Amino acid sequence: MPSSTDTRTVLVTGATGNTGQAAVKESLALGMRVRALVRGHDERSEALADLGAEIVVGDLLEINTVRPAMEGADAAYFVFPIDSGLVHAAVNFAQSVKETGVRTALHLSQRSVNRESVSPSCRDTYLAEEVFNWSGLDVTHLRPTMFLDQLLYPWVLAPLQQGVLRMPAGQGRCAPVATQDQGRAIGALLKDPDKRVGRVTALSGPVEMDFEQLAAELSDALGRKIVFQDLPLEEYAADLRELGLAPFLVDSISGIMADYQDGRMAGSDDNIEKITGKRSMTVGEFARAHAHVINAGR
């Protein structure tokens, strides 16, 4: 059963991933006991242990490693990488929550969740949300828009370092959000889930923009000209395959960009500020914080 002490115990899955690491750090900063579920011990898990997290090795695709990780937790956070197996993992997670009596769960979904999407990840995310809804558990679905951290992905970063923001964005718009800010919201909701329990909550940056405007803000922040280069989805997918990305990942990412072009990432909100008391960072603030990476090699 959940802990009876004043200090909450929370489980963070995907703890060495982008939002997972941010959620672990924020939860620890908020004074909670954090159990970090990882696939194996490495430098990333060691860094979390050094911060004070309890490291638990397990696999969301293996239910008998998930349930023990949840024993005694008050709340749990579910995230799964862009890979096959999401629905299976969601079933294992939901069943483990039911068996252990964890009171509340957070699910990192995505803004373009859509059963009709050409992206297999978006279709699976729709089904994962439905699994949690059918379960009858107290679940909050978090739907972030496009991640600001995509600027640091190899296929975006390399041309960006040469002054080109190269993406198949078309006329699509979004208010990109940093994983750091998502982590703050996740930590706050793990500590006080009643704020949003049972609700779908969008997570966005403070300003909606298209990629021409995004490139202009990057130019101002970095002190050099950044030019947006739109490209066909087919060319984008071919570039990802050439980099060696797995077929599921290529299909998912290129499908997400098709959804982006169709407006499924649009909109802005101040939910992160409402949840945490501090607004999410702007494109310019993110770029300045990572200028040493984005400007590397110049």
Order of alpha helices (4+ residues) and beta strands (2+ residues): beta-alpha-beta-alpha-beta-alpha-beta-alpha-beta-alpha-beta-alpha-beta-alpha-beta-alpha-beta-alpha-alpha-alpha-alpha-alpha
